[in-house]
Amino acid sequence: MGGIVSLFFDSGIKDRGTSEKFFDLKPNSALCLAIMASKSIASSRSIAVQCGRFGLGLFERTEAAIIVEYGMLALQDAGFVKLDATGKKELLRAQESRTYGLEGVHWTLTAAGAKRAAPFYCSQVGQPPEYQKQARADLLAANKAALQTGRELEATLS
């Protein structure tokens, strides 16, 4: 439970305003961010697989695709992920396909996204809160590697 709570409440709650601020992250976005952080993956397809019956078994294939598409777009709107030049092309191709899931899109975790995911990551790997600064660096490095690996894998499958 601490991991889930840490995605929403990563600092002190002083009043209603500070409490509500943390709910800018919707459940579908939180799930996508948690999967990216805990599984070191960067592609929409891989996140959907983790949500689906072959991963965590949370959703049917179509449901997972919808969760991932809207979750990742919301993370992008919040500034927690972004697209590099290649990612923007991947997004256009995915949107033109008119199927849910944004398959083939690879996301870059931003510093803000790593900061938001760090408390969750620390709780998942059993590190104390003091480790969060290093966790942010670890998350960004893992995302960079996952981005490269994911694109190389996509290229071999095409």
C-alpha positions in Angstrom: 0.0 0.0 0.0 2.9 2.4 0.7 4.0 2.2 -2.9 0.6 3.1 -4.2 0.1 5.9 -1.7 3.5 7.3 -2.5 2.5 7.9 -6.1 -0.2 10.3 -4.9 1.3 11.8 -1.7 5.0 12.4 -2.1 5.3 15.2 0.4 3.5 16.8 3.3 -0.2 17.5 3.4 -1.0 20.7 5.1 -4.6 21.5 4.1 -7.3 20.6 1.5 -5.4 22.4 -1.3 -2.2 20.4 -0.8 -4.2 17.2 -0.5 -6.1 17.8 -3.7 -2.9 18.8 -5.6 -1.7 15.3 -5.4 -4.7 13.9 -7.2 -3.6 15.4 -10.5 -2.3 11.9 -11.2 -5.3 9.8 -12.3 -5.4 6.0 -11.6 -4.7 5.0 -15.2 -1.7 7.4 -15.3 -0.4 6.2 -11.9 -0.6 2.6 -13.1 1.4 3.4 -16.2 4.0 5.4 -14.3 4.3 2.6 -11.7 4.8 0.0 -14.4 7.4 2.1 -16.1 9.3 2.6 -12.9 9.1 -0.9 -11.5 9.6 -2.8 -14.8 12.1 -0.4 -16.5 10.1 -0.3 -19.7 9.4 2.7 -22.0 7.0 1.5 -24.7 3.2 1.6 -24.7 3.1 -1.9 -25.9 5.2 -3.2 -23.0 3.1 -1.3 -20.5 -0.1 -2.8 -22.0 1.4 -6.3 -21.8 2.2 -5.8 -18.1 -1.4 -4.6 -17.5 -2.8 -7.5 -19.4 -3.2 -11.2 -18.8 0.4 -12.0 -19.6 1.7 -9.5 -17.1 0.0 -8.5 -13.9 -3.4 -9.9 -15.1 -5.3 -6.8 -14.3 -7.2 -6.2 -17.6 -8.2 -7.8 -20.8 -6.1 -6.9 -23.8 -8.5 -4.2 -25.1 -9.0 -2.7 -21.7 -5.2 -2.6 -21.1 -4.7 -0.7 -24.4 -7.3 1.9 -23.5 -5.8 2.3 -20.0 -2.3 2.8 -21.5 -3.3 5.2 -24.2 -5.2 7.6 -22.0 -2.8 7.1 -19.1 0.3 7.9 -21.1 -1.3 10.9 -22.8 -2.2 12.2 -19.4 1.3 11.6 -18.1 2.6 13.6 -21.1 0.1 16.4 -20.4 1.3 16.5 -16.8 5.0 16.7 -17.9 6.0 13.3 -16.4 6.8 11.8 -19.8 7.7 13.3 -23.2 8.4 12.2 -26.7 11.7 12.7 -28.6 11.6 13.3 -32.3 11.3 9.6 -33.1 8.6 9.3 -30.4 6.6 12.0 -32.1 6.7 10.1 -35.4 5.8 6.9 -33.5 2.8 8.7 -32.0 1.5 9.9 -35.4 1.8 6.4 -36.8 0.0 4.9 -33.8 -2.8 7.5 -34.0 -3.2 6.9 -37.7 -3.7 3.2 -37.1 -7.0 4.0 -35.2 -6.5 1.3 -32.7 -6.2 1.8 -29.0 -2.9 1.5 -27.1 -0.5 3.7 -29.0 1.5 0.6 -29.8 5.0 1.3 -31.0 5.3 4.5 -29.1 8.4 4.9 -26.8 8.2 7.4 -23.9 11.0 9.3 -22.3 10.6 9.8 -18.5 11.2 13.4 -17.5 12.9 14.6 -14.3 9.5 15.5 -13.0 8.2 12.0 -13.7 11.3 10.4 -12.1 10.7 12.6 -9.0 7.1 11.6 -8.8 7.9 7.9 -9.2 10.9 7.8 -6.9 9.0 7.3 -3.6 7.1 4.4 -5.3 10.3 2.9 -6.7 12.0 3.1 -3.3 9.1 1.3 -1.6 9.2 -1.4 -4.3 13.0 -2.1 -4.0 13.1 -1.7 -0.2 15.1 1.5 -0.1 14.6 4.2 2.6 13.3 7.6 1.6 16.9 9.0 1.7 17.5 7.0 -1.4 15.0 9.0 -3.5 17.6 11.3 -5.1 19.6 8.3 -6.3 16.4 6.6 -7.3 15.5 9.5 -9.6 18.9 9.1 -11.4 18.4 5.3 -11.5 14.9 5.7 -13.0 16.1 8.1 -15.7 19.0 5.8 -16.6 16.8 2.8 -16.8 14.3 4.6 -19.0 17.1 5.7 -21.4 18.2 2.1 -21.6 14.7 0.8 -22.0 14.0 3.3 -24.8 17.0 2.2 -26.8 16.3 -1.5 -26.2 12.7 -1.2 -27.0 13.4 0.6 -30.3 16.0 -2.0 -31.2 13.5 -4.8 -30.5 10.8 -3.0 -32.6 13.2 -2.7 -35.5 14.0 -6.4 -35.5 10.3 -7.3 -35.4 9.4 -5.0 -38.3 
